[in-house]
Amino acid sequence: MKFRPCIDLHNGKVKQIVGGSLADGAEPETNFVSEKPPAWYAELYKNDGLSGAHVIKLGSGNNDAAKEALAAWPGGMQVGGGVAADNAAEWLEAGASHVIVTSYLFQKGQLDPNRLDQLLAAVGPERLVIDLSCRKKDGQYHVVTDRWQTFTNMIVNEHSLKKLSGFCAEFLIHGVDVEGKQQGMDEELIQLLADHCPIPCVYAGGVRNFADLEKLNTAGQGRVDVTVGSALDIFGGAMPYEEVVAYCRPTE
């Protein structure tokens, strides 16, 4: 299990927010606003060799902040938020190792195969991460788009994971209902990913302590990487960042 840290950007600042509270025209519920610039976090992750970190732009007004982070570690981090076929290559040129895409791939609640083809033509599957962040409805995990507010008809299950795995390098999957709440993980979702995800995947949502990391590593069978956000001391939480890095470091 690898530790895949994050830099979440909102209005140009590094923040940690409650995932389900994002909406147009309203301030989200915020756990933490950093006084440090995005590049500080990028350099920290670079120094610790935490490749595969992701920079997420939560809404507009974050392009400059994202580029600042990417410039601090060219080729070391992924970027997501507002990525589309017409700008994906630009983000790779700005220093992203991969682009992360969700909302662009869906139209009227359905996966748009033409848009997927356009993205693949722009960056190739080896540089594409598909974000399947989801919320539970009627007993199933539905992919949610548009800042996690719009339910799609895409169900995260064995079939969809296998189908989409041929079009991307990995998946990023937030358990949106527990994201940012530090009230525990979505263990059912983690088990689903461990059982059925055929390519690398990263789980985010609800990790609050080292017991949760142990649970995730066990339930995920060592195959599901993890993001820890609000619980980290660098984001105002109680978990020492350095100890999380050490815990997830592969043993030789």
N, C-alpha and C positions, 0 to 999 in steps of 0.2 A: 504494500500500500504506500503510494507516494503522497506526500503533502503538496498540494497545488494551491498556493496562496492567491489572493485576489487584490485588485485595486478597483473598488467600486466608486464611480464618479457621478456626482449629481451637482448640477450648477457649477461645474468646474472644480469642485472640492472632493477630496477623498472622504467618503461617508460610509456608514453602515446603517441600513434601513431595514424595516420590517417588510419582507417581500410582498405580501399581499396588499400593502397600503399605497402602492404606486398608482397614481391616477392623474389624468390631465386636469389642470386647473386647480390642483390642491397640493399642499406640501405633504410629502409622505411622513409616516411615523419614523423618527430618526433615533437610532441608538447612540450614534457617535459621529462627530464632525472633527476631522483632523486639522491640526494647525500646520502639519508638515505637507510639503508638496508631493505630487505623484512620483516625481523622480526619486525622492527619498526612499519610498517603498520599493521601487524598481531596483535601486542600487542595493538595498538590503537583501532582496531575493537573489539578485545576481551574486552577491558575495557568498551566499549560502548555497549556491548552485541549484536553486529550486526552479528548474526549467519547466515550462508548461503552465506557469502562472497566467491568470487571465485578467485583462483590463476590461471592465464593463462600463459602457457609457449609458447611464440611466437617464434617457431623455436628451434634449438638445443642449447646446452650450458646453459640451464636453470635449470637442475635437482637439482643442489646443492642449488640454490637460492630458488627454490620451497620447497625443504625439510626444509630449514631454516625457511621459513614462516610457514609451517605446524607444525613444532616443537614448535613454539611460541604459537600456539593455537591448540593443538591436538583435533580433533573432531569438530572444529568450522568452518572449511572452506572446500570448494570443490577445486578440481584441474583438469585442463584440458590442452590439448596440447600434442600430441604424445601418448595419452593413447590408449592401445590396450588390447586384451584379455589376452596376456601373461604378461602384467605388471600392469594391473588394481588393482589386489589384493595387490601388493607391495605398491601402492600409498595409499591404505586404511591403510595398516600397518604403513606407514610413518606418518599417522595422518589425512589424508583427511576424511571428513565425507561422501563425494560422489566423484565419478569420472565423468568428463564431456567428452563426446565423440562426435566427428563429422566425421572427414575424414576416420577413420578406418572403419566406418559403410558403406562406399560407395566404390564401385569398378566400374570403367568405367562409372561413372555418375549415377549409380543406387544403391539403397539400397541393401545390401547383407544380406539376411536373415540368412545365416550360421554364419556370423560374429556377428550378433545381438544375435544369440543363444549362441555363445561362450562367449560373454560378460555377458549375463545373467547367464550363468553357473559359471562364475568367481566371480561375485559380487552381483548378484540378482537385480531385478528391483528397490528395495527399496534403493539401493546405486548408482543407475545410473541416470545421467542427460544427456539427449540428446540435443546437441547443434544444433538448426535449424537456425543458422544465415543465412541471405538471402539477395539477391539482386534482383531488379526488372528487368525482361526481358519480352518483349511482353505482358506487362500488368499483369504479374503474379510474385509472389515471389518465386524464385528458391533457394533452399538450395545451398550454395557454400562451397566448401571444399578446402583443400590444401592452407591454409593461405588466404582463401576467394577469390582465383583466379579462381577456377574451378567450372563452373556451372554444377549442376546435373539435373536429370529429376524429382527430388522430388519437388513438389509444396507445399508451406505452405498454407493450406486451411483447411476448416472444416473437410474434409475427412481424410487428413494426420494427423492432430492434434488428432483426435479421434482414429485413427488406432494405432498411436505410443504411445498414452497415457497409454496403457495397459502394456507397456514394460519398463517404467521408472518412477521415482519419480517426475520429473519436467522437464521443458524445459528452456534452456537459448537461447535467440534469439536476436542477434545483427541486427539492421538495418544497414547493412554494408555501404550502399551508403551515410549515414549521420554520421557514426561512426567517432568520433574524430574531426569533423569539427566545432562543436558548432554553427551550422547554423539552428538549429531547428530539431525537431523529425520527425519520419515517422509516422504521426498520422493515416494514413490508416492502417498501419501494427498493430499499437496499438489497433485500433478498431476491427480488425480481431481477434486478440488474446483474447480480452475481450469477443467477441461474441461467440467464438468457442473453446477456450482452456478449456478442462475439468479437468485439473490438474494444480498445481501451475506453473507459468511461470515468467521469469524475462526478461524485455526488457532493452536493452542498445542501445544508439545511439542518439546523437544530443542534449541531455538535456543541456541547457545553462543558465537557470535562474529559479527562483521560479515560474514564470508564466507558464513555461513548466511543472514543477512538478504538478501544479494545473490542467493543461490540461490533463496530463497523468493520474492523479488520477480520473478525471471526465470521460475521454474517456475509461479508463481501468476499470471503475466501481469498483475501489478499489480492483480488482482481479489480476491486473498485477503489480508485483513488479518492482523496478527500480534500475538500476546501473547508477551512475554518475561518469564520469572519468575526462576528461580534464578540465571541468568547475570548479572542486573543487580547493580551495586554496591550499590543500595539494599536488596538482599536477600542481600548477602554475596558476590556474584559479581564477575567481573572486567570486565564491560562497563559503561562509564560511562553512567548513565541519561541524562544530558544529551546525550550523543553519539547515543544511540539515538533520542531525540526529534528531534534535528536531522536525522539520516539519513532518518527517515520523514516529515519535514515536506514537504508538497507544495511544489514549486518554482513560482514565479509567472512 
